[in-house]
């Protein structure tokens, strides 16, 4: 019986790890020159600042590049191409389930010449229709949460409120059929019974 439990636990753990690796967190963009013409075949590297991990790719025939399934955090994008100055863009912060578009414009010059650009804002999202909010670690630690209920953080997202059964005893007839206090939320006026919540932490 114990061996069966271990096998089941290992299977669930592997499934959770696989799920964590199939998120839509991504850095993508287009490389073009000063005239607006795309630059296919450019070398693009993505550096994760926290770990020094680096990934590389090349732009396609349309000048597009993509780094899918990446971890959240701060990144640096570097683009190099023969006949153009090497362009580095820093200060790129990627949140969970976010597609961060980083378009790069390269200038004519020697590859040994380097241009560094610090990201100052976020481009208009045109790659998906998802609406999301990232709650930073500082707010998690410092905000006064009643009972330190993690679900209280969800209402920091615009349009989200507590559901009608929030915190009820789930053993009651109107509660949810799982152990513990109910965590129910209502987003943009929908009934809490129609909501599904997925909680992850790093």
C-alpha positions, 0 to 999 in steps of 0.5 A: 500500500505504501509503495502504491502511495509513493508511485502515485505521489511521484506521478502527481509530482512529475505532472505538476512539474510538467505543468509548470513548464508549459506556461505562456510566459515568454519574451518575443519581439521583432528586430528591424533597422532604422528604416523599419525594414526587418533584419532576418538571421539576427543573433538574439540572446536572452540572459536571465539576470538572477542566474546568468542562464543564457538562451540563444536564437535567430530571427526568422524571415520576418525578423521575429524571435521568441523565447517561450516557457521561461521563468519569471524575473529580470532579463536582458536581450542582446541582438547582434548582426553583421553590419550592425551595432550590437544592441542590448536592452536591459531592465526587462521584467517578466511576470507569470503568464506574461508575454513581454514584447521587446522590439529592437531597432539596430543601427548600421555600424561595426558589430564591436560597437555596442548600444545599451537601452534601458527599458522604461515602460511596457509596450501595448500588449497585442499578442494576447487578450489576457488581463493580469496583475502581479503581486510583488513579494514586498506587498505579500510581506508588508500588507496587513492581511486579516488572518494572513489569508493568501486569498486576500491578495487576490482582491488587489487585482482590479475587478476581483472581489470576495465571493459570497461564500468566502471563509465559510465552513465547507462542511456546512450545506452551502459550503464547498465539498473539500476540507478547509475554509472556502476560498471563493472569488468573483471576477468582473461580476461573475458568480463565485461558483463559476470561478476557478483559482490556480495558486502558484508560488516561487 
